[in-house]
């Protein structure tokens, strides 16, 4: 499981096989409004996301893992 530790979201993205652009599209489809450069900064722990944005990123990753027949390994804030 990916918990809130440094690099967890980026590691989950890599394990899911998503490009940063693919993750951003999934995140955007869920209502995320963070620009792509800010999403990249969040993935590399250079910017702290708001709780709602972090959960949308986690949800986008978890949807991808589900499509691959895997569990929901990315934790949510609440």
C-alpha positions in Angstrom: 0.0 0.0 0.0 1.2 3.5 -0.8 0.8 5.7 2.3 1.7 9.3 2.8 5.4 9.0 2.6 7.9 10.9 0.3 7.5 9.8 -3.3 4.5 7.6 -2.7 2.3 9.1 -5.4 5.1 9.1 -7.9 5.9 5.5 -7.1 2.3 4.5 -7.5 2.1 6.3 -10.9 5.2 4.4 -12.1 3.8 1.1 -10.8 0.5 1.8 -12.6 2.4 2.4 -15.8 0.9 5.8 -16.3 2.7 8.8 -17.8 2.3 12.1 -16.0 0.1 13.2 -18.8 -2.1 10.1 -18.5 -2.5 10.6 -14.8 -3.3 14.3 -15.3 -6.1 13.4 -17.7 -7.6 10.9 -15.3 -7.3 13.4 -12.4 -8.9 16.1 -14.6 -11.8 13.8 -15.5 -12.5 13.5 -11.8 -12.7 17.3 -11.4 -9.1 18.1 -10.6 -8.1 21.6 -11.6 -4.3 21.6 -10.8 -2.2 22.4 -13.9 0.1 19.7 -15.2 3.3 21.4 -13.9 1.8 21.6 -10.4 0.8 18.0 -10.6 4.4 17.1 -11.5 5.6 19.1 -8.5 3.1 17.3 -6.2 4.3 13.9 -7.5 7.9 14.9 -6.7 7.0 16.3 -3.3 8.0 19.8 -4.3 4.5 21.1 -3.6 1.9 20.0 -1.1 -1.5 19.3 -2.6 -4.8 20.4 -1.0 -6.6 17.4 0.6 -9.2 17.3 -2.2 -6.6 17.3 -4.9 -4.5 14.6 -3.2 -7.6 12.4 -2.9 -8.4 12.9 -6.6 -4.9 11.9 -7.6 -5.2 8.8 -5.3 -8.6 8.0 -6.9 -7.2 8.3 -10.4 -4.4 6.0 -9.5 -6.7 3.5 -7.8 -9.0 3.5 -10.8 -6.1 2.5 -13.0 -5.0 -0.2 -10.6 -8.6 -1.5 -10.6 -8.7 -1.6 -14.4 -5.5 -3.7 -14.2 -7.2 -6.2 -11.8 -5.3 -4.9 -8.8 -6.4 -3.6 -5.4 -6.7 0.0 -4.4 -3.2 0.5 -2.9 -3.1 4.3 -2.7 -4.5 5.6 0.6 -6.9 8.5 0.8 -6.6 11.4 3.2 -9.7 10.5 5.2 
